[in-house]
Structure formats: C-alpha cells, structure tokens
C-alpha cells in the first residue's frame, strides 16, 4: 500500500495551493518546474509548507476537498500548527 498525501504549497505571489498526490517529492518538483497544476504555473517559486499522510487515495482526496473549502486564515493556522511537516 502506497502513501497518499494532501499538501499545501506557498506560491511566489503569496497565494496558497492545495492538492493531493501519491508521490509528494515528484509532485512538488513538477510544480517547481512549471509542469504541475495550471494554477501554480507562473506563480513560482513554490514551497511545500504543509502535508498530511493517508493510507488511501480517497482519504487524501477527501482531506484536499476539506482544506480547499477552508478560509485562507484557517489554512495559515493549519500551516502554523506545524503538524504536517517533519
């Protein structure tokens, strides 16, 4: 069973991007090289500021949906908690 992640990136323009993946390092590298989501293209550089690990794709996707519905203030609070980074 592979790990699945919900993550938050801080873009060069200060905006936040939330996504999910099962290959975190590769996905962040894709965002940094301009081959990630359309939203992050042209907003680089991006920095991984938060992630959570899940056992299934469905859990990660569900969490992504929940985080995307949060206000910016709540996302910043989540990031500040530091619980998602080693």
N, CA, C and O atoms as a CHARMM CRD file, in Angstrom:
* protein
*
  344
    1    1 UNK  N      0.84600  -1.18300   0.00000 PROA 1      0.00000
    2    1 UNK  CA     0.00000   0.00000   0.00000 PROA 1      0.00000
    3    1 UNK  C      0.89200   1.24800   0.00000 PROA 1      0.00000
    4    1 UNK  O      1.76700   1.39500   0.85300 PROA 1      0.00000
    5    2 UNK  N      0.66300   2.12900  -0.95200 PROA 2      0.00000
    6    2 UNK  CA     1.45700   3.34700  -1.01800 PROA 2      0.00000
    7    2 UNK  C      0.82500   4.44100  -0.16200 PROA 2      0.00000
    8    2 UNK  O     -0.36600   4.41200   0.14800 PROA 2      0.00000
    9    3 UNK  N      1.65400   5.39100   0.20100 PROA 3      0.00000
   10    3 UNK  CA     1.14800   6.52200   0.97500 PROA 3      0.00000
   11    3 UNK  C      0.56900   7.55900   0.02700 PROA 3      0.00000
   12    3 UNK  O      1.01200   7.69600  -1.11400 PROA 3      0.00000
   13    4 UNK  N     -0.40700   8.27100   0.50500 PROA 4      0.00000
   14    4 UNK  CA    -1.06200   9.33800  -0.23800 PROA 4      0.00000
   15    4 UNK  C     -0.99900  10.59700   0.60900 PROA 4      0.00000
   16    4 UNK  O     -1.05000  10.53500   1.83800 PROA 4      0.00000
   17    5 UNK  N     -0.89000  11.72800  -0.05200 PROA 5      0.00000
   18    5 UNK  CA    -0.65500  12.97900   0.65800 PROA 5      0.00000
   19    5 UNK  C     -1.63200  14.06400   0.22400 PROA 5      0.00000
   20    5 UNK  O     -2.00900  14.15200  -0.94400 PROA 5      0.00000
   21    6 UNK  N     -2.02800  14.87700   1.17800 PROA 6      0.00000
   22    6 UNK  CA    -2.67800  16.15500   0.91300 PROA 6      0.00000
   23    6 UNK  C     -1.63800  17.19700   1.28500 PROA 6      0.00000
   24    6 UNK  O     -1.02700  17.10700   2.35000 PROA 6      0.00000
   25    7 UNK  N     -1.42700  18.18200   0.42500 PROA 7      0.00000
   26    7 UNK  CA    -0.34300  19.13300   0.66300 PROA 7      0.00000
   27    7 UNK  C     -0.78500  20.55900   0.35600 PROA 7      0.00000
   28    7 UNK  O     -1.74600  20.79900  -0.37600 PROA 7      0.00000
   29    8 UNK  N     -0.04200  21.49600   0.94600 PROA 8      0.00000
   30    8 UNK  CA    -0.25800  22.91800   0.67400 PROA 8      0.00000
   31    8 UNK  C      1.07300  23.51000   0.23100 PROA 8      0.00000
   32    8 UNK  O      2.10000  23.31000   0.87800 PROA 8      0.00000
   33    9 UNK  N      1.04200  24.23400  -0.87200 PROA 9      0.00000
   34    9 UNK  CA     2.20500  24.95700  -1.37000 PROA 9      0.00000
   35    9 UNK  C      1.97700  26.44800  -1.19000 PROA 9      0.00000
   36    9 UNK  O      0.85800  26.94100  -1.33400 PROA 9      0.00000
   37   10 UNK  N      3.04300  27.15200  -0.87500 PROA 10     0.00000
   38   10 UNK  CA     3.00000  28.61400  -0.88500 PROA 10     0.00000
   39   10 UNK  C      3.66500  29.04900  -2.18300 PROA 10     0.00000
   40   10 UNK  O      4.82000  28.71200  -2.44300 PROA 10     0.00000
   41   11 UNK  N      2.93500  29.79100  -2.98700 PROA 11     0.00000
   42   11 UNK  CA     3.43900  30.24800  -4.27800 PROA 11     0.00000
   43   11 UNK  C      4.23700  31.54000  -4.11700 PROA 11     0.00000
   44   11 UNK  O      4.13900  32.22500  -3.10000 PROA 11     0.00000
   45   12 UNK  N      5.01900  31.85300  -5.13200 PROA 12     0.00000
   46   12 UNK  CA     5.84900  33.04700  -5.10600 PROA 12     0.00000
   47   12 UNK  C      5.06200  34.33100  -4.93700 PROA 12     0.00000
   48   12 UNK  O      5.59800  35.31900  -4.43700 PROA 12     0.00000
   49   13 UNK  N      3.80100  34.33600  -5.34300 PROA 13     0.00000
   50   13 UNK  CA     2.96800  35.53500  -5.19100 PROA 13     0.00000
   51   13 UNK  C      2.25500  35.57800  -3.84100 PROA 13     0.00000
   52   13 UNK  O      1.44100  36.46700  -3.59200 PROA 13     0.00000
   53   14 UNK  N      2.56700  34.60100  -2.95900 PROA 14     0.00000
   54   14 UNK  CA     1.97100  34.57900  -1.62400 PROA 14     0.00000
   55   14 UNK  C      0.68800  33.77500  -1.52300 PROA 14     0.00000
   56   14 UNK  O      0.18300  33.55400  -0.42300 PROA 14     0.00000
   57   15 UNK  N      0.15500  33.33400  -2.65000 PROA 15     0.00000
   58   15 UNK  CA    -1.07300  32.54000  -2.60900 PROA 15     0.00000
   59   15 UNK  C     -0.76900  31.10800  -2.16900 PROA 15     0.00000
   60   15 UNK  O      0.38300  30.67200  -2.18200 PROA 15     0.00000
   61   16 UNK  N     -1.81100  30.39100  -1.78100 PROA 16     0.00000
   62   16 UNK  CA    -1.67600  29.01100  -1.32000 PROA 16     0.00000
   63   16 UNK  C     -2.36600  28.08100  -2.30900 PROA 16     0.00000
   64   16 UNK  O     -3.44200  28.39300  -2.81900 PROA 16     0.00000
   65   17 UNK  N     -1.74200  26.94000  -2.57800 PROA 17     0.00000
   66   17 UNK  CA    -2.31600  25.92800  -3.46000 PROA 17     0.00000
   67   17 UNK  C     -2.41700  24.62000  -2.69100 PROA 17     0.00000
   68   17 UNK  O     -1.45200  24.21200  -2.04500 PROA 17     0.00000
   69   18 UNK  N     -3.55300  23.96200  -2.74800 PROA 18     0.00000
   70   18 UNK  CA    -3.76600  22.68200  -2.07500 PROA 18     0.00000
   71   18 UNK  C     -3.97900  21.60000  -3.11900 PROA 18     0.00000
   72   18 UNK  O     -4.70600  21.79700  -4.09200 PROA 18     0.00000
   73   19 UNK  N     -3.33900  20.45000  -2.91100 PROA 19     0.00000
   74   19 UNK  CA    -3.50000  19.33000  -3.82600 PROA 19     0.00000
   75   19 UNK  C     -3.31700  18.01100  -3.09900 PROA 19     0.00000
   76   19 UNK  O     -3.10100  17.98600  -1.88700 PROA 19     0.00000
   77   20 UNK  N     -3.40300  16.91700  -3.84100 PROA 20     0.00000
   78   20 UNK  CA    -3.13600  15.59600  -3.27600 PROA 20     0.00000
   79   20 UNK  C     -2.28100  14.82300  -4.28500 PROA 20     0.00000
   80   20 UNK  O     -2.32200  15.09800  -5.48400 PROA 20     0.00000
   81   21 UNK  N     -1.51800  13.86700  -3.79200 PROA 21     0.00000
   82   21 UNK  CA    -0.66000  13.05300  -4.64400 PROA 21     0.00000
   83   21 UNK  C     -0.27400  11.78000  -3.91500 PROA 21     0.00000
   84   21 UNK  O     -0.47500  11.66200  -2.70600 PROA 21     0.00000
   85   22 UNK  N      0.28000  10.83100  -4.65100 PROA 22     0.00000
   86   22 UNK  CA     0.84500   9.65100  -4.00900 PROA 22     0.00000
   87   22 UNK  C      2.36600   9.62200  -4.16600 PROA 22     0.00000
   88   22 UNK  O      3.01500   8.65200  -3.77600 PROA 22     0.00000
   89   23 UNK  N      2.93300  10.68800  -4.73800 PROA 23     0.00000
   90   23 UNK  CA     4.38300  10.84900  -4.87700 PROA 23     0.00000
   91   23 UNK  C      4.71800  12.30900  -4.55100 PROA 23     0.00000
   92   23 UNK  O      4.85500  13.13400  -5.45500 PROA 23     0.00000
   93   24 UNK  N      4.84700  12.61800  -3.28800 PROA 24     0.00000
   94   24 UNK  CA     4.95600  14.01000  -2.84800 PROA 24     0.00000
   95   24 UNK  C      6.16400  14.73000  -3.44000 PROA 24     0.00000
   96   24 UNK  O      6.01400  15.81000  -4.01100 PROA 24     0.00000
   97   25 UNK  N      7.35300  14.15400  -3.31700 PROA 25     0.00000
   98   25 UNK  CA     8.55200  14.84400  -3.80600 PROA 25     0.00000
   99   25 UNK  C      8.48100  15.09100  -5.31100 PROA 25     0.00000
  100   25 UNK  O      8.84400  16.16800  -5.78500 PROA 25     0.00000
  101   26 UNK  N      8.01200  14.09100  -6.06000 PROA 26     0.00000
  102   26 UNK  CA     7.89300  14.25000  -7.50900 PROA 26     0.00000
  103   26 UNK  C      6.86500  15.31700  -7.86700 PROA 26     0.00000
  104   26 UNK  O      7.07400  16.09300  -8.79900 PROA 26     0.00000
  105   27 UNK  N      5.77200  15.35900  -7.14100 PROA 27     0.00000
  106   27 UNK  CA     4.71700  16.32400  -7.44300 PROA 27     0.00000
  107   27 UNK  C      5.17700  17.74900  -7.15700 PROA 27     0.00000
  108   27 UNK  O      4.91700  18.66000  -7.94300 PROA 27     0.00000
  109   28 UNK  N      5.86000  17.93900  -6.03300 PROA 28     0.00000
  110   28 UNK  CA     6.37400  19.27700  -5.71200 PROA 28     0.00000
  111   28 UNK  C      7.39000  19.70500  -6.77100 PROA 28     0.00000
  112   28 UNK  O      7.39000  20.85800  -7.20100 PROA 28     0.00000
  113   29 UNK  N      8.25500  18.77800  -7.19000 PROA 29     0.00000
  114   29 UNK  CA     9.23200  19.08700  -8.24000 PROA 29     0.00000
  115   29 UNK  C      8.53000  19.47800  -9.54300 PROA 29     0.00000
  116   29 UNK  O      8.98500  20.37900 -10.24800 PROA 29     0.00000
  117   30 UNK  N      7.43300  18.80600  -9.85900 PROA 30     0.00000
  118   30 UNK  CA     6.67400  19.14800 -11.06600 PROA 30     0.00000
  119   30 UNK  C      6.11000  20.56200 -10.96500 PROA 30     0.00000
  120   30 UNK  O      6.15500  21.32000 -11.93300 PROA 30     0.00000
  121   31 UNK  N      5.58200  20.91500  -9.80200 PROA 31     0.00000
  122   31 UNK  CA     5.08000  22.28400  -9.60700 PROA 31     0.00000
  123   31 UNK  C      6.21800  23.29000  -9.76400 PROA 31     0.00000
  124   31 UNK  O      6.04600  24.32900 -10.40000 PROA 31     0.00000
  125   32 UNK  N      7.37600  22.98300  -9.18700 PROA 32     0.00000
  126   32 UNK  CA     8.50700  23.90700  -9.23700 PROA 32     0.00000
  127   32 UNK  C      9.03400  24.10200 -10.65300 PROA 32     0.00000
  128   32 UNK  O      9.52800  25.17800 -10.99200 PROA 32     0.00000
  129   33 UNK  N      8.93200  23.06600 -11.47800 PROA 33     0.00000
  130   33 UNK  CA     9.44900  23.15400 -12.84400 PROA 33     0.00000
  131   33 UNK  C      8.42000  23.70300 -13.83400 PROA 33     0.00000
  132   33 UNK  O      8.70300  23.83200 -15.02600 PROA 33     0.00000
  133   34 UNK  N      7.22400  24.02600 -13.33300 PROA 34     0.00000
  134   34 UNK  CA     6.19100  24.57100 -14.20800 PROA 34     0.00000
  135   34 UNK  C      5.34000  23.51800 -14.88700 PROA 34     0.00000
  136   34 UNK  O      4.55100  23.83600 -15.77600 PROA 34     0.00000
  137   35 UNK  N      5.49100  22.26400 -14.47700 PROA 35     0.00000
  138   35 UNK  CA     4.71600  21.17400 -15.07000 PROA 35     0.00000
  139   35 UNK  C      3.65200  20.63600 -14.12200 PROA 35     0.00000
  140   35 UNK  O      3.10900  19.55500 -14.34900 PROA 35     0.00000
  141   36 UNK  N      3.35600  21.37100 -13.07700 PROA 36     0.00000
  142   36 UNK  CA     2.32700  20.95100 -12.12500 PROA 36     0.00000
  143   36 UNK  C      0.97200  21.47200 -12.55400 PROA 36     0.00000
  144   36 UNK  O      0.68000  21.56500 -13.74700 PROA 36     0.00000
  145   37 UNK  N      0.16100  21.80700 -11.59600 PROA 37     0.00000
  146   37 UNK  CA    -1.17900  22.32100 -11.87300 PROA 37     0.00000
  147   37 UNK  C     -1.11300  23.65300 -12.61400 PROA 37     0.00000
  148   37 UNK  O     -0.16400  24.42100 -12.45700 PROA 37     0.00000
  149   38 UNK  N     -2.12400  23.90800 -13.41100 PROA 38     0.00000
  150   38 UNK  CA    -2.19000  25.16000 -14.16200 PROA 38     0.00000
  151   38 UNK  C     -2.10100  26.36300 -13.21700 PROA 38     0.00000
  152   38 UNK  O     -1.50000  27.38200 -13.55800 PROA 38     0.00000
  153   39 UNK  N     -2.70500  26.23600 -12.02500 PROA 39     0.00000
  154   39 UNK  CA    -2.70800  27.34900 -11.07300 PROA 39     0.00000
  155   39 UNK  C     -1.29700  27.76800 -10.67700 PROA 39     0.00000
  156   39 UNK  O     -1.02400  28.96100 -10.55100 PROA 39     0.00000
  157   40 UNK  N     -0.39600  26.80900 -10.47900 PROA 40     0.00000
  158   40 UNK  CA     0.93900  27.14500  -9.97200 PROA 40     0.00000
  159   40 UNK  C      1.89500  27.60400 -11.06700 PROA 40     0.00000
  160   40 UNK  O      2.94700  28.17000 -10.76700 PROA 40     0.00000
  161   41 UNK  N      1.55000  27.37000 -12.32300 PROA 41     0.00000
  162   41 UNK  CA     2.41700  27.82500 -13.41800 PROA 41     0.00000
  163   41 UNK  C      2.45200  29.34400 -13.42700 PROA 41     0.00000
  164   41 UNK  O      1.40900  29.99800 -13.41500 PROA 41     0.00000
  165   42 UNK  N      3.64400  29.89600 -13.44800 PROA 42     0.00000
  166   42 UNK  CA     3.78600  31.34100 -13.45200 PROA 42     0.00000
  167   42 UNK  C      3.65700  31.98100 -12.08300 PROA 42     0.00000
  168   42 UNK  O      3.73000  33.20400 -11.95900 PROA 42     0.00000
  169   43 UNK  N      3.46500  31.17200 -11.06100 PROA 43     0.00000
  170   43 UNK  CA     3.35900  31.69900  -9.69900 PROA 43     0.00000
  171   43 UNK  C      4.54600  31.26000  -8.84700 PROA 43     0.00000
  172   43 UNK  O      4.53600  31.43600  -7.62900 PROA 43     0.00000
  173   44 UNK  N      5.55500  30.69700  -9.47600 PROA 44     0.00000
  174   44 UNK  CA     6.71100  30.16300  -8.74900 PROA 44     0.00000
  175   44 UNK  C      7.60300  31.25600  -8.23800 PROA 44     0.00000
  176   44 UNK  O      7.42900  32.42700  -8.57500 PROA 44     0.00000
  177   45 UNK  N      8.55800  30.87400  -7.42600 PROA 45     0.00000
  178   45 UNK  CA     8.79100  29.50000  -6.98900 PROA 45     0.00000
  179   45 UNK  C      7.74600  29.07000  -5.95400 PROA 45     0.00000
  180   45 UNK  O      7.12800  29.90300  -5.29100 PROA 45     0.00000
  181   46 UNK  N      7.56600  27.75700  -5.83300 PROA 46     0.00000
  182   46 UNK  CA     6.62900  27.22800  -4.84700 PROA 46     0.00000
  183   46 UNK  C      7.41100  26.57100  -3.71900 PROA 46     0.00000
  184   46 UNK  O      8.52100  26.07400  -3.91200 PROA 46     0.00000
  185   47 UNK  N      6.80800  26.58100  -2.54300 PROA 47     0.00000
  186   47 UNK  CA     7.43300  25.99000  -1.35800 PROA 47     0.00000
  187   47 UNK  C      6.40700  25.09600  -0.66400 PROA 47     0.00000
  188   47 UNK  O      5.27800  25.51600  -0.41000 PROA 47     0.00000
  189   48 UNK  N      6.80400  23.86800  -0.36400 PROA 48     0.00000
  190   48 UNK  CA     5.93600  22.96600   0.38800 PROA 48     0.00000
  191   48 UNK  C      5.90000  23.45600   1.82700 PROA 48     0.00000
  192   48 UNK  O      6.93100  23.49500   2.49800 PROA 48     0.00000
  193   49 UNK  N      4.71600  23.83100   2.30400 PROA 49     0.00000
  194   49 UNK  CA     4.60500  24.36700   3.65900 PROA 49     0.00000
  195   49 UNK  C      3.80100  23.47300   4.59000 PROA 49     0.00000
  196   49 UNK  O      3.78500  23.69000   5.80200 PROA 49     0.00000
  197   50 UNK  N      3.12700  22.45900   4.02600 PROA 50     0.00000
  198   50 UNK  CA     2.31300  21.58100   4.86900 PROA 50     0.00000
  199   50 UNK  C      1.94100  20.32600   4.09400 PROA 50     0.00000
  200   50 UNK  O      1.68200  20.38100   2.89200 PROA 50     0.00000
  201   51 UNK  N      1.91600  19.19200   4.79400 PROA 51     0.00000
  202   51 UNK  CA     1.34400  17.98600   4.20000 PROA 51     0.00000
  203   51 UNK  C      0.84600  17.04400   5.27400 PROA 51     0.00000
  204   51 UNK  O      1.29100  17.09400   6.42100 PROA 51     0.00000
  205   52 UNK  N     -0.07300  16.19200   4.89400 PROA 52     0.00000
  206   52 UNK  CA    -0.59400  15.13300   5.75200 PROA 52     0.00000
  207   52 UNK  C     -0.51500  13.83600   4.96100 PROA 52     0.00000
  208   52 UNK  O     -0.63000  13.84300   3.73600 PROA 52     0.00000
  209   53 UNK  N     -0.31800  12.72500   5.66000 PROA 53     0.00000
  210   53 UNK  CA    -0.18800  11.41400   5.03100 PROA 53     0.00000
  211   53 UNK  C     -1.42800  10.56900   5.30800 PROA 53     0.00000
  212   53 UNK  O     -1.96100  10.57400   6.41800 PROA 53     0.00000
  213   54 UNK  N     -1.87900   9.84400   4.28400 PROA 54     0.00000
  214   54 UNK  CA    -3.06200   8.99200   4.39100 PROA 54     0.00000
  215   54 UNK  C     -2.78400   7.63300   3.77200 PROA 54     0.00000
  216   54 UNK  O     -1.90100   7.49300   2.92600 PROA 54     0.00000
  217   55 UNK  N     -3.53700   6.64100   4.19700 PROA 55     0.00000
  218   55 UNK  CA    -3.37600   5.29000   3.68500 PROA 55     0.00000
  219   55 UNK  C     -4.04100   5.05800   2.34600 PROA 55     0.00000
  220   55 UNK  O     -3.63400   4.17400   1.59100 PROA 55     0.00000
  221   56 UNK  N     -5.06900   5.85000   2.04300 PROA 56     0.00000
  222   56 UNK  CA    -5.78300   5.65000   0.77900 PROA 56     0.00000
  223   56 UNK  C     -5.92000   6.95800   0.00500 PROA 56     0.00000
  224   56 UNK  O     -5.88700   8.05500   0.56300 PROA 56     0.00000
  225   57 UNK  N     -6.07200   6.78900  -1.29400 PROA 57     0.00000
  226   57 UNK  CA    -6.29200   7.92500  -2.19100 PROA 57     0.00000
  227   57 UNK  C     -7.56600   8.66400  -1.80700 PROA 57     0.00000
  228   57 UNK  O     -7.60700   9.89500  -1.82800 PROA 57     0.00000
  229   58 UNK  N     -8.59700   7.91600  -1.46000 PROA 58     0.00000
  230   58 UNK  CA    -9.88200   8.52400  -1.12400 PROA 58     0.00000
  231   58 UNK  C     -9.78200   9.42100   0.11000 PROA 58     0.00000
  232   58 UNK  O    -10.39000  10.49000   0.15700 PROA 58     0.00000
  233   59 UNK  N     -9.01100   8.98000   1.10900 PROA 59     0.00000
  234   59 UNK  CA    -8.81900   9.80600   2.30800 PROA 59     0.00000
  235   59 UNK  C     -8.08900  11.09500   1.96000 PROA 59     0.00000
  236   59 UNK  O     -8.47400  12.17200   2.41500 PROA 59     0.00000
  237   60 UNK  N     -7.03100  10.98900   1.14800 PROA 60     0.00000
  238   60 UNK  CA    -6.25700  12.17200   0.75700 PROA 60     0.00000
  239   60 UNK  C     -7.11300  13.13800  -0.05300 PROA 60     0.00000
  240   60 UNK  O     -7.04900  14.35000   0.14800 PROA 60     0.00000
  241   61 UNK  N     -7.90800  12.60200  -0.96000 PROA 61     0.00000
  242   61 UNK  CA    -8.77400  13.45000  -1.78100 PROA 61     0.00000
  243   61 UNK  C     -9.85800  14.11300  -0.93700 PROA 61     0.00000
  244   61 UNK  O    -10.21900  15.26500  -1.17700 PROA 61     0.00000
  245   62 UNK  N    -10.37000  13.39300   0.03700 PROA 62     0.00000
  246   62 UNK  CA   -11.36900  13.96800   0.93200 PROA 62     0.00000
  247   62 UNK  C    -10.79500  15.10100   1.75900 PROA 62     0.00000
  248   62 UNK  O    -11.44500  16.12500   1.96700 PROA 62     0.00000
  249   63 UNK  N     -9.57300  14.90900   2.22800 PROA 63     0.00000
  250   63 UNK  CA    -8.92100  15.95800   3.01500 PROA 63     0.00000
  251   63 UNK  C     -8.59700  17.16000   2.13400 PROA 63     0.00000
  252   63 UNK  O     -8.73900  18.30300   2.56900 PROA 63     0.00000
  253   64 UNK  N     -8.16200  16.91100   0.89600 PROA 64     0.00000
  254   64 UNK  CA    -7.90200  18.00500  -0.04000 PROA 64     0.00000
  255   64 UNK  C     -9.16200  18.85200  -0.20600 PROA 64     0.00000
  256   64 UNK  O     -9.10000  20.08100  -0.16400 PROA 64     0.00000
  257   65 UNK  N    -10.29100  18.19900  -0.39400 PROA 65     0.00000
  258   65 UNK  CA   -11.56100  18.90200  -0.56400 PROA 65     0.00000
  259   65 UNK  C    -11.86900  19.75300   0.66600 PROA 65     0.00000
  260   65 UNK  O    -12.29100  20.90300   0.54500 PROA 65     0.00000
  261   66 UNK  N    -11.65600  19.17800   1.85200 PROA 66     0.00000
  262   66 UNK  CA   -11.93500  19.90800   3.09500 PROA 66     0.00000
  263   66 UNK  C    -11.01300  21.11600   3.24300 PROA 66     0.00000
  264   66 UNK  O    -11.46100  22.19300   3.63400 PROA 66     0.00000
  265   67 UNK  N     -9.72900  20.94200   2.93400 PROA 67     0.00000
  266   67 UNK  CA    -8.77000  22.04700   3.06600 PROA 67     0.00000
  267   67 UNK  C     -9.08900  23.14000   2.04800 PROA 67     0.00000
  268   67 UNK  O     -9.01400  24.32500   2.37100 PROA 67     0.00000
  269   68 UNK  N     -9.43900  22.75600   0.83700 PROA 68     0.00000
  270   68 UNK  CA    -9.76700  23.75700  -0.18800 PROA 68     0.00000
  271   68 UNK  C    -10.97200  24.60100   0.21000 PROA 68     0.00000
  272   68 UNK  O    -11.10000  25.74400  -0.22900 PROA 68     0.00000
  273   69 UNK  N    -11.84300  24.05700   1.02400 PROA 69     0.00000
  274   69 UNK  CA   -13.02000  24.80500   1.48400 PROA 69     0.00000
  275   69 UNK  C    -12.70000  25.73300   2.66000 PROA 69     0.00000
  276   69 UNK  O    -13.52300  26.57400   3.02100 PROA 69     0.00000
  277   70 UNK  N    -11.51900  25.59100   3.25600 PROA 70     0.00000
  278   70 UNK  CA   -11.12400  26.43600   4.39100 PROA 70     0.00000
  279   70 UNK  C    -10.82700  27.85300   3.91300 PROA 70     0.00000
  280   70 UNK  O    -10.46900  28.07200   2.75600 PROA 70     0.00000
  281   71 UNK  N    -10.98000  28.79700   4.81200 PROA 71     0.00000
  282   71 UNK  CA   -10.57600  30.16800   4.51900 PROA 71     0.00000
  283   71 UNK  C     -9.04600  30.23700   4.53300 PROA 71     0.00000
  284   71 UNK  O     -8.38200  29.35500   5.07600 PROA 71     0.00000
  285   72 UNK  N     -8.50600  31.27900   3.93800 PROA 72     0.00000
  286   72 UNK  CA    -7.05000  31.46600   3.95500 PROA 72     0.00000
  287   72 UNK  C     -6.55100  31.51200   5.39800 PROA 72     0.00000
  288   72 UNK  O     -5.51200  30.93700   5.72200 PROA 72     0.00000
  289   73 UNK  N     -7.29900  32.19900   6.26000 PROA 73     0.00000
  290   73 UNK  CA    -6.92400  32.31700   7.66900 PROA 73     0.00000
  291   73 UNK  C     -6.80900  30.93500   8.31600 PROA 73     0.00000
  292   73 UNK  O     -5.85400  30.66700   9.04400 PROA 73     0.00000
  293   74 UNK  N     -7.77400  30.06800   8.05300 PROA 74     0.00000
  294   74 UNK  CA    -7.73700  28.72100   8.62200 PROA 74     0.00000
  295   74 UNK  C     -6.59900  27.88900   8.04100 PROA 74     0.00000
  296   74 UNK  O     -5.98900  27.09300   8.75400 PROA 74     0.00000
  297   75 UNK  N     -6.30800  28.06600   6.75400 PROA 75     0.00000
  298   75 UNK  CA    -5.17400  27.35400   6.15100 PROA 75     0.00000
  299   75 UNK  C     -3.86400  27.80700   6.78800 PROA 75     0.00000
  300   75 UNK  O     -2.99500  26.98300   7.07300 PROA 75     0.00000
  301   76 UNK  N     -3.72000  29.10100   7.01100 PROA 76     0.00000
  302   76 UNK  CA    -2.49900  29.60800   7.64800 PROA 76     0.00000
  303   76 UNK  C     -2.37300  29.08300   9.07300 PROA 76     0.00000
  304   76 UNK  O     -1.26800  28.79800   9.53600 PROA 76     0.00000
  305   77 UNK  N     -3.48500  28.95600   9.76100 PROA 77     0.00000
  306   77 UNK  CA    -3.48400  28.39300  11.11300 PROA 77     0.00000
  307   77 UNK  C     -3.04300  26.92300  11.06900 PROA 77     0.00000
  308   77 UNK  O     -2.26700  26.48000  11.91600 PROA 77     0.00000
  309   78 UNK  N     -3.53100  26.18600  10.09800 PROA 78     0.00000
  310   78 UNK  CA    -3.15000  24.78700   9.92000 PROA 78     0.00000
  311   78 UNK  C     -1.65000  24.67600   9.64600 PROA 78     0.00000
  312   78 UNK  O     -0.97000  23.83400  10.23100 PROA 78     0.00000
  313   79 UNK  N     -1.14100  25.52200   8.76100 PROA 79     0.00000
  314   79 UNK  CA     0.28700  25.53200   8.44200 PROA 79     0.00000
  315   79 UNK  C      1.10500  25.86700   9.68500 PROA 79     0.00000
  316   79 UNK  O      2.12400  25.22900   9.94900 PROA 79     0.00000
  317   80 UNK  N      0.66300  26.86600  10.44700 PROA 80     0.00000
  318   80 UNK  CA     1.38700  27.29600  11.64900 PROA 80     0.00000
  319   80 UNK  C      1.42200  26.22200  12.72400 PROA 80     0.00000
  320   80 UNK  O      2.32100  26.21100  13.56500 PROA 80     0.00000
  321   81 UNK  N      0.44600  25.31500  12.69900 PROA 81     0.00000
  322   81 UNK  CA     0.43100  24.24600  13.70400 PROA 81     0.00000
  323   81 UNK  C      1.65200  23.35100  13.56300 PROA 81     0.00000
  324   81 UNK  O      2.07000  22.70300  14.52300 PROA 81     0.00000
  325   82 UNK  N      2.22400  23.31700  12.35800 PROA 82     0.00000
  326   82 UNK  CA     3.42700  22.53400  12.13100 PROA 82     0.00000
  327   82 UNK  C      3.22500  21.03700  12.17800 PROA 82     0.00000
  328   82 UNK  O      4.19600  20.28400  12.09700 PROA 82     0.00000
  329   83 UNK  N      1.99900  20.58700  12.30700 PROA 83     0.00000
  330   83 UNK  CA     1.74600  19.15400  12.44800 PROA 83     0.00000
  331   83 UNK  C      2.01900  18.38100  11.16800 PROA 83     0.00000
  332   83 UNK  O      2.25300  17.17300  11.21400 PROA 83     0.00000
  333   84 UNK  N      1.99400  19.05300  10.03500 PROA 84     0.00000
  334   84 UNK  CA     2.14600  18.34200   8.77800 PROA 84     0.00000
  335   84 UNK  C      3.55900  18.18600   8.27100 PROA 84     0.00000
  336   84 UNK  O      3.77600  17.46000   7.30200 PROA 84     0.00000
  337   85 UNK  N      4.52200  18.83400   8.88200 PROA 85     0.00000
  338   85 UNK  CA     5.90300  18.73900   8.42200 PROA 85     0.00000
  339   85 UNK  C      6.75800  18.02800   9.46200 PROA 85     0.00000
  340   85 UNK  O      6.51200  18.13400  10.66400 PROA 85     0.00000
  341   86 UNK  N      7.76800  17.30200   8.98200 PROA 86     0.00000
  342   86 UNK  CA     8.62200  16.55400   9.93800 PROA 86     0.00000
  343   86 UNK  C      9.44600  17.46500  10.82100 PROA 86     0.00000
  344   86 UNK  O     10.20400  16.98700  11.66400 PROA 86     0.00000
